Amino acid sequence: RYQQAEQKPMTKNLTFILLILISITSCAQESVVFKTKFKPNKKYQTQLKTTSHTEIEFIADQQIMDRIKSQGIELPMITESETNMTTDIITQNLDEKGEFPATMEYGKMISTTTISGKTTTEEKPYSGMKILGKYDVENKFKVDTIIGDKVSQQMRSVLKTTLESVQQTIKFPEKPMKVGDKFNSEIPMSIPMEGMNPISVKIDMEYLLTEIKNGKAFFDIKQTVGLDMSQEQLNVIASGTGTGTSEFDIKENYLTKYKSELPMDMTIKVNERMTMKMKMTTTSEQNVVIE
């Protein structure tokens, strides 16, 4: 009887200790330092689909409105667009300097646009292009050669600068993150406007770590649009809030899934006689397979 009475508190104590150990272990596992990194001897296959729906209203005097309608434009002017593209990044062996060569291969980049019911399909010049280069010890890509018949010298220059300066679209915090933690990342965006300077906006992305499971981390995303105040754009007002999700492969150090929807409102004062009011919704979906 005494032994039985002795065992009960011991069993309770052991259970209590085990629960503490499990909770400590699970807390340790939930803390992760995120860093996007390309690795040698890998193939990164990316599929990207972007769609947008835009409605434009014109506020202008009767003379300008009549001129717009005489061109066969229905008001509000509705534009639908879809762009699909694939890219493969193939990395080679690590050398004695800690660097490794890489080849970026662009598949077909097809863009379909419908304006007031009229549809056009265009294959972008980047289709079939190859970029040869290497990742240095800091995992930054250095362009060596751009191969593509339809790529102009200006496009090559822009592409080289972009690839070498924008190495990582998401800047994760340097400290470990656990479920419930948030961080912010800012993305610049340029919206082309026919007959006008492009509109420069900034998208503030707030990432919330919602779950870590089976070697994957899952984030919810909030997006807030504002004008790029470093440039003079007194004739433009822009705003919008959107949502999204993303999935990060912890073992591969890479964001493998991303999906977002971003509605945006813009008012553009073209001149004293005309103002454009624009409602635009853009959706993006990106999937990466790593072999």
Phi, psi and chi 1 to 4 in degrees:
 res  aa     phi    psi   chi1   chi2   chi3   chi4
   1 ARG       -  -44.4  -77.8 -178.9 -174.0  177.0
   2 TYR   -61.4  -41.5  174.0   75.9      -      -
   3 GLN   -63.9  -40.4  -76.6 -179.6  -19.0      -
   4 GLN   -64.2  -42.6  -75.1  177.3  -13.9      -
   5 ALA   -65.2  -33.2      -      -      -      -
   6 GLU   -70.5  -35.9 -173.3   84.1   13.6      -
   7 GLN   -70.8  -33.0  -79.2  173.9   -6.0      -
   8 LYS   -62.1  -50.0  -78.1 -176.9 -179.2  178.2
   9 PRO   -62.9  -36.6  -15.9   23.4      -      -
  10 MET   -62.0  -43.5  -80.0 -178.9   68.2      -
  11 THR   -62.1  -43.2  -52.9      -      -      -
  12 LYS   -62.0  -43.1  -76.0 -178.0  179.0  178.4
  13 ASN   -63.0  -43.3  -73.0  -19.7      -      -
  14 LEU   -61.9  -44.2  -80.7  170.3      -      -
  15 THR   -60.1  -43.3  -53.4      -      -      -
  16 PHE   -62.8  -44.7 -178.4   65.4      -      -
  17 ILE   -63.1  -43.3  -69.4  162.5      -      -
  18 LEU   -61.4  -41.3  -79.1  169.6      -      -
  19 LEU   -62.4  -40.9  -76.3  169.4      -      -
  20 ILE   -63.8  -44.7  -70.3  171.7      -      -
  21 LEU   -62.1  -42.2  -73.7  170.2      -      -
  22 ILE   -62.7  -44.1  -71.4  164.2      -      -
  23 SER   -65.8  -38.5   66.7      -      -      -
  24 ILE   -64.7  -44.3  -70.6  168.2      -      -
  25 THR   -62.9  -44.5  -51.7      -      -      -
  26 SER   -66.4  -36.1   64.1      -      -      -
  27 CYS   -64.5  -40.6  -76.2      -      -      -
  28 ALA   -64.5  -38.8      -      -      -      -
  29 GLN   -69.6  -28.5  -74.5  173.3  -16.3      -
  30 GLU   -81.3   -5.5  -75.4  175.3   -0.3      -
  31 SER   -96.1  119.0 -120.2      -      -      -
  32 VAL  -134.5  137.2  177.6      -      -      -
  33 VAL   -92.8  119.8  176.3      -      -      -
  34 PHE   -97.3  131.4  -66.5   97.0      -      -
  35 LYS  -153.0  122.9 -171.2  174.7 -178.3 -179.7
  36 THR   -73.5  130.4  -57.3      -      -      -
  37 LYS  -150.7  129.7 -171.6  166.6   71.4  173.3
  38 PHE   -82.6  147.0  -75.3   90.5      -      -
  39 LYS  -122.7  153.9  -63.1  179.4  179.3  179.7
  40 PRO   -69.2  157.3   20.3  -27.4      -      -
  41 ASN    56.2   46.0  -62.9  -47.3      -      -
  42 LYS  -131.2  161.4  -66.7  -79.7 -176.5 -179.3
  43 LYS  -128.1  121.4 -175.9  176.3 -176.6  179.0
  44 TYR  -107.0  108.2  -60.2   81.1      -      -
  45 GLN  -101.4  117.1  -58.7  173.3   19.3      -
  46 THR  -115.1  132.8  -57.3      -      -      -
  47 GLN  -117.7  129.1  -75.4 -169.4  -41.4      -
  48 LEU  -128.7  131.0  176.6   64.0      -      -
  49 LYS  -128.8  127.1  179.0 -178.1  177.6 -178.8
  50 THR  -126.5  131.1  -54.5      -      -      -
  51 THR  -127.1  152.0   64.3      -      -      -
  52 SER  -145.1  146.1   71.1      -      -      -
  53 HIS  -124.5  122.8  172.4   88.5      -      -
  54 THR  -127.4  134.1  -52.2      -      -      -
  55 GLU  -120.8  127.8  -68.9 -175.1   22.0      -
  56 ILE  -120.3  125.4  -57.3  173.8      -      -
  57 GLU  -107.0  141.1  -73.4  -84.0   11.3      -
  58 PHE  -109.3  130.8  -65.6   91.7      -      -
  59 ILE  -112.1  109.7  -59.8  165.9      -      -
  60 ALA  -156.5  170.6      -      -      -      -
  61 ASP   -72.2  166.9   59.3   35.7      -      -
  62 GLN   -60.4  -36.4 -163.8   57.8   47.7      -
  63 GLN   -61.6  -45.0 -172.3 -178.9   -2.9      -
  64 ILE   -69.1  -40.7  -68.4  172.4      -      -
  65 MET   -61.8  -40.4  -64.4  -61.1  -74.6      -
  66 ASP   -64.5  -38.7  -70.0  -18.4      -      -
  67 ARG   -64.9  -41.5 -162.2 -174.0  -51.7  157.0
  68 ILE   -62.4  -46.7  -69.1  167.6      -      -
  69 LYS   -66.9  -31.5  -71.6  173.6 -177.1  175.5
  70 SER   -66.9  -19.9   70.2      -      -      -
  71 GLN   -85.2    6.4  -66.3  172.1    2.7      -
  72 GLY    81.3   16.5      -      -      -      -
  73 ILE   -88.5  123.4  -63.0  169.6      -      -
  74 GLU   -84.5  141.2  -66.4  179.0   11.2      -
  75 LEU  -111.8  138.4  -61.9  177.7      -      -
  76 PRO   -65.5  150.1   27.1  -34.2      -      -
  77 MET   -78.0  121.3 -168.9  167.4   88.8      -
  78 ILE  -111.1  128.3  -63.8  172.1      -      -
  79 THR  -124.0  130.1  -57.0      -      -      -
  80 GLU  -117.6  135.4  -54.1  -88.8    0.2      -
  81 SER  -141.1  151.2   73.5      -      -      -
  82 GLU  -144.2  131.4  179.5  177.8  -47.3      -
  83 THR  -125.0  129.2  -58.7      -      -      -
  84 ASN  -120.5  136.0  -71.4  -79.9      -      -
  85 MET  -149.8  153.6   66.0  175.2  -73.4      -
  86 THR  -128.6  143.3   59.4      -      -      -
  87 THR  -137.3  144.8   59.0      -      -      -
  88 ASP  -119.1  130.6  -71.4  -14.2      -      -
  89 ILE  -113.3  117.0  -61.8  175.3      -      -
  90 ILE  -112.6  120.1  -58.0  155.6      -      -
  91 THR  -104.7  152.6   61.2      -      -      -
  92 GLN  -109.7 -164.2  -53.9  -61.4  -32.3      -
  93 ASN   -67.4  149.7  -68.8  -28.8      -      -
  94 LEU   -74.7  132.1 -165.5   69.6      -      -
  95 ASP   -94.9 -177.9   65.3   17.9      -      -
  96 GLU   -68.0  -17.4   65.9  -81.1   -1.3      -
  97 LYS   -87.2   -4.6  -65.6  178.6 -176.8  176.1
  98 GLY    85.6   16.4      -      -      -      -
  99 GLU  -109.5  162.0  -58.3  177.4  -24.3      -
 100 PHE  -148.3  137.9   52.4   92.8      -      -
 101 PRO   -68.2  155.1  -14.0   27.5      -      -
 102 ALA  -147.9  147.9      -      -      -      -
 103 THR  -122.5  127.2  -56.4      -      -      -
 104 MET  -101.3  121.8  -65.5 -176.0 -178.2      -
 105 GLU  -116.3  123.3  -62.9 -178.0   -0.4      -
 106 TYR   -94.6  129.4  -74.2   68.5      -      -
 107 GLY   -82.1 -160.2      -      -      -      -
 108 LYS   -70.6  131.5  -77.2 -160.2  171.3 -176.3
 109 MET  -112.3  104.0 -167.1 -173.5  -64.5      -
 110 ILE  -110.5  131.3  -54.6  -66.5      -      -
 111 SER  -121.5  127.8 -178.5      -      -      -
 112 THR  -116.6  127.8  -56.0      -      -      -
 113 THR  -127.6  134.1  -53.8      -      -      -
 114 THR  -121.0  117.4  -56.8      -      -      -
 115 ILE  -118.6  119.3  -56.9  173.4      -      -
 116 SER    49.2   43.1  -60.2      -      -      -
 117 GLY    88.0   -9.2      -      -      -      -
 118 LYS  -100.1  123.5  -65.8  177.5 -177.5  177.0
 119 THR  -105.5  135.0  -56.9      -      -      -
 120 THR  -128.7  143.2   56.4      -      -      -
 121 THR  -119.7  133.9  -59.4      -      -      -
 122 GLU  -134.4  137.1  177.1 -168.4    8.2      -
 123 GLU   -95.9  122.3 -174.8  173.5  -14.0      -
 124 LYS   -71.1  151.7  -61.5  -70.6 -174.9 -178.4
 125 PRO   -60.4  -23.1  -17.8   27.2      -      -
 126 TYR   -71.2  -13.6  -64.5  120.2      -      -
 127 SER   -55.2  131.7  -69.2      -      -      -
 128 GLY    77.0    3.3      -      -      -      -
 129 MET   -75.9  149.1 -177.9  177.9   62.1      -
 130 LYS  -124.9  138.0  -83.7 -171.6 -177.1 -176.9
 131 ILE  -123.4  122.3  -60.1  169.6      -      -
 132 LEU  -103.1  138.7  -49.0  179.8      -      -
 133 GLY  -173.1 -158.4      -      -      -      -
 134 LYS  -151.5  154.6   66.9  164.5   59.7  174.1
 135 TYR   -95.6  126.7  -75.0   94.4      -      -
 136 ASP   -84.4 -173.2   64.6   15.4      -      -
 137 VAL   -63.4  -22.3  -72.2      -      -      -
 138 GLU   -93.3    8.8  -65.7  178.7   -6.4      -
 139 ASN    64.7   29.5 -147.6 -116.3      -      -
 140 LYS   -99.4  138.1  -69.7 -177.2  177.5  177.8
 141 PHE   -86.3  129.9 -172.5   67.4      -      -
 142 LYS  -113.3  120.6  -60.1  -67.6  179.5 -173.6
 143 VAL   -77.0  133.6  175.9      -      -      -
 144 ASP  -107.1  -55.6 -179.3   33.1      -      -
 145 THR  -137.5  138.9  -50.3      -      -      -
 146 ILE  -114.4  120.6  -62.2  174.3      -      -
 147 ILE  -111.0  119.4  -56.6  165.4      -      -
 148 GLY  -178.8  123.7      -      -      -      -
 149 ASP   -67.1  -32.7  -62.2  -22.5      -      -
 150 LYS   -97.2    3.1  -60.2  171.0 -173.4  174.7
 151 VAL   -93.9  117.6 -173.6      -      -      -
 152 SER   -73.2  167.1   67.0      -      -      -
 153 GLN   -62.8  -37.7 -165.0   57.1   45.6      -
 154 GLN   -64.8  -42.9 -175.1 -175.7   -0.1      -
 155 MET   -63.9  -37.6  -73.3  165.5   71.0      -
 156 ARG   -62.3  -43.6  -73.3  169.0 -167.2  -95.5
 157 SER   -63.7  -45.2  179.6      -      -      -
 158 VAL   -63.9  -43.5  168.9      -      -      -
 159 LEU   -63.4  -42.8 -161.5   60.8      -      -
 160 LYS   -62.1  -46.8 -175.1  177.3 -172.7  -63.6
 161 THR   -62.3  -43.8  -56.5      -      -      -
 162 THR   -63.5  -48.6  -56.2      -      -      -
 163 LEU   -64.3  -34.4  -74.4  170.3      -      -
 164 GLU   -84.8  -22.7  -69.1 -173.3  -12.6      -
 165 SER   -97.6  -36.9   61.5      -      -      -
 166 VAL   -99.6   82.8 -174.1      -      -      -
 167 GLN   -83.9  -29.2  -60.2  -71.1  -18.8      -
 168 GLN  -143.1  116.1 -171.2  177.3  -45.0      -
 169 THR   -69.6  -31.2   51.6      -      -      -
 170 ILE  -112.7  122.8  -58.3  170.5      -      -
 171 LYS   -97.9   99.1  -69.5 -176.8  178.8  177.9
 172 PHE   -73.1  154.5  -70.7   97.8      -      -
 173 PRO   -63.9  151.9  -10.4   19.7      -      -
 174 GLU   -78.4  -21.6  -67.7 -177.9    5.2      -
 175 LYS   -86.3  158.6   62.5 -179.1 -177.8  179.6
 176 PRO   -62.3  147.9  -17.9   29.0      -      -
 177 MET  -116.5  147.5  -71.0 -174.1   70.8      -
 178 LYS  -125.7  166.6   60.8 -176.5 -174.4  -62.0
 179 VAL   -55.3  131.2  170.0      -      -      -
 180 GLY   102.4  -16.1      -      -      -      -
 181 ASP   -77.0  151.2  -75.4  -10.7      -      -
 182 LYS  -126.7  156.9  -62.8  176.5 -177.5  178.1
 183 PHE  -151.6  162.1   73.3   95.9      -      -
 184 ASN  -117.7  146.5  -71.7   67.4      -      -
 185 SER  -139.4  138.9 -179.1      -      -      -
 186 GLU  -109.6  133.4 -162.4  172.7   67.6      -
 187 ILE  -122.4  124.3  -64.6  176.1      -      -
 188 PRO   -77.9  148.3   25.1  -27.8      -      -
 189 MET  -142.8  135.9 -178.2  179.1  172.5      -
 190 SER  -113.8  124.7 -178.2      -      -      -
 191 ILE  -106.0  111.4  -58.1  167.6      -      -
 192 PRO   -68.6  140.4   20.7  -25.8      -      -
 193 MET  -129.0  126.1  -58.1  -65.8  -65.1      -
 194 GLU   -65.2  125.8 -163.4  171.1  -24.1      -
 195 GLY    78.0    6.2      -      -      -      -
 196 MET  -138.2  166.8  -65.9  171.5   59.3      -
 197 ASN   -67.0  145.3  -70.2  -31.2      -      -
 198 PRO   -61.8  150.9   19.2  -28.1      -      -
 199 ILE   -93.1  128.2  -65.4  166.0      -      -
 200 SER  -100.9  120.6  -62.3      -      -      -
 201 VAL  -124.1  164.2  -62.7      -      -      -
 202 LYS  -122.3  137.0  -75.2 -174.2  175.7 -180.0
 203 ILE  -110.8  117.1  -55.2  169.6      -      -
 204 ASP   -87.2  119.1 -178.9   65.8      -      -
 205 MET  -106.0  122.1  -44.7  -84.2  -77.3      -
 206 GLU  -105.7  119.6 -177.9 -170.8   80.7      -
 207 TYR  -103.3  127.1  -71.5   81.2      -      -
 208 LEU  -114.0  119.8  168.1   65.8      -      -
 209 LEU   -76.2  112.0  179.7   55.9      -      -
 210 THR   -99.9  -26.6   57.9      -      -      -
 211 GLU  -162.4  145.5 -171.2  179.5   15.6      -
 212 ILE  -124.9  118.0  -63.8  172.2      -      -
 213 LYS  -153.4  135.2 -174.0  175.4   71.2  173.7
 214 ASN    53.1   41.3  -60.1  -31.7      -      -
 215 GLY    76.7    9.0      -      -      -      -
 216 LYS  -120.1  147.8  -54.9  -77.8  176.2   70.9
 217 ALA  -116.4  137.2      -      -      -      -
 218 PHE  -116.9  133.0  -59.6   87.1      -      -
 219 PHE  -122.4  142.0  -67.1   87.2      -      -
 220 ASP   -98.7  142.8  -80.4   -8.2      -      -
 221 ILE  -121.9  135.5  -55.9  165.4      -      -
 222 LYS  -115.0  134.7  -77.2 -176.1 -176.2  175.0
 223 GLN  -118.8  135.6  -55.3  171.0   87.0      -
 224 THR  -128.8  126.3  -52.9      -      -      -
 225 VAL   -98.0  138.0  177.6      -      -      -
 226 GLY  -148.1  162.3      -      -      -      -
 227 LEU   -70.2  149.6  -84.9 -177.6      -      -
 228 ASP   -76.2  104.2 -176.2  -12.2      -      -
 229 MET   -75.5   -7.0  -59.3  -49.4  -71.3      -
 230 SER   -76.2  -11.4   66.4      -      -      -
 231 GLN  -117.4  149.0  -58.6 -171.9   35.5      -
 232 GLU   -79.1  110.1 -166.5  173.7  -27.7      -
 233 GLN  -138.6   59.7  -58.3  179.2   95.6      -
 234 LEU   -66.3  -21.1  -59.7  175.0      -      -
 235 ASN   -93.4    9.9   58.0  -22.0      -      -
 236 VAL  -126.4  138.7 -177.3      -      -      -
 237 ILE  -123.4  130.6  -61.2  168.5      -      -
 238 ALA  -137.9  138.7      -      -      -      -
 239 SER  -155.3  161.3   63.9      -      -      -
 240 GLY   167.6  149.8      -      -      -      -
 241 THR  -133.9  137.8   53.4      -      -      -
 242 GLY  -137.3  176.6      -      -      -      -
 243 THR  -133.3  165.5   57.0      -      -      -
 244 GLY  -172.0  177.2      -      -      -      -
 245 THR  -139.8  155.0   56.3      -      -      -
 246 SER  -147.9  159.4   66.6      -      -      -
 247 GLU  -132.3  128.9 -173.4  178.2  -49.6      -
 248 PHE  -115.0  127.6 -170.7   93.5      -      -
 249 ASP   -86.4  109.5 -171.1  -45.4      -      -
 250 ILE   -66.3  -42.0  -64.3  166.5      -      -
 251 LYS   -64.3  -40.5 -175.9 -173.5  170.5 -174.0
 252 GLU   -87.6   -6.7  -65.4  -67.6   -9.5      -
 253 ASN    55.4   46.9  -67.3  102.3      -      -
 254 TYR  -151.1  143.1 -154.2   81.0      -      -
 255 LEU   -80.3  112.0 -163.5   78.7      -      -
 256 THR   -98.9  -19.2   49.9      -      -      -
 257 LYS  -140.3  141.7  -71.8 -174.1 -179.3  177.9
 258 TYR  -151.4  133.5  174.2   85.9      -      -
 259 LYS  -145.1  132.7 -166.1  172.7 -175.0  178.4
 260 SER  -150.2  156.2   77.9      -      -      -
 261 GLU  -133.4  125.0 -178.0  173.6  -60.1      -
 262 LEU  -129.4  103.2  179.9   60.4      -      -
 263 PRO   -81.3  143.6   -5.8   22.5      -      -
 264 MET  -142.6  137.5 -160.4 -175.3  -51.5      -
 265 ASP  -112.3  135.6  -71.1  -19.7      -      -
 266 MET  -136.9  140.5  -77.4 -159.6  -67.5      -
 267 THR  -121.8  124.3  -58.2      -      -      -
 268 ILE  -123.4  118.2  -54.8  153.5      -      -
 269 LYS   -87.5  101.0 -171.6  176.4 -179.8 -178.4
 270 VAL   -68.2  -47.9 -179.1      -      -      -
 271 ASN  -159.6 -170.4   52.2   41.2      -      -
 272 GLU   -64.2  -23.6  -67.7  -59.4  -37.9      -
 273 ARG   -99.9  -13.8  -62.7  174.5   63.1 -164.1
 274 MET  -143.7  136.6 -175.4  169.1   75.4      -
 275 THR  -127.7  138.7  -61.4      -      -      -
 276 MET  -107.6  134.2  -70.1  166.5   56.6      -
 277 LYS  -114.6  123.9  -76.4 -172.1  173.3  -71.3
 278 MET  -122.5  133.2 -141.5  158.7   84.5      -
 279 LYS  -118.0  121.6  -75.9 -175.8  176.2  -67.3
 280 MET  -131.4  134.4  179.0 -167.2  -58.8      -
 281 THR  -122.9  121.9  -59.8      -      -      -
 282 THR  -115.0  131.3  -55.6      -      -      -
 283 THR  -117.7  140.8   62.4      -      -      -
 284 SER  -131.4  140.2  -61.3      -      -      -
 285 GLU  -140.2  125.5 -171.2  170.9  -10.0      -
 286 GLN  -130.7  132.3 -179.9  172.8  -57.3      -
 287 ASN  -129.6  134.8  -68.0  -68.2      -      -
 288 VAL  -123.7  130.7 -178.0      -      -      -
 289 VAL  -111.0  127.4  175.6      -      -      -
 290 ILE  -111.6  126.7  -56.9  170.2      -      -
 291 GLU  -119.1      -  -66.2  177.0   -6.4      -
